[in-house]
Amino acid sequence: MYADSTAVLGPLATCAEPHSYDLCGEHGERLSVPRGWEVLRLAPDAQAPGPSRDDLAALADAVREAARPVPVVEPSGQAVEVGRRGHLRVLRSLDS
């Protein structure tokens, strides 16, 4: 709420929201706002259910999909991604 000079800290978002960011507990505790702003901390809902089996299965599927090698087209021909570390990728040529 930029116009209200208020930062709201609450449970993780269930959908993408512009100008909203998910923070871990440590960073949420250390949050600082501009001078004159107010921080509104919403308590987590104690009655909220934990993750369901469907949530955990969807998360596992997303992790498996992200780890799958992706074919990459290079100017010299075809290559396949065989490894990744952060934003760097290891590519192996399919020609050899």
Secondary structure, DSSP 8 states (H G I E B T S, - for coil): -TTTTEEEE-S--SS--TT-----HHHHHT----TT-EEEE----TT-----HHHHHHHHHHHHHHHS--EEEETTEEEEEEEEETTEEEEEES--
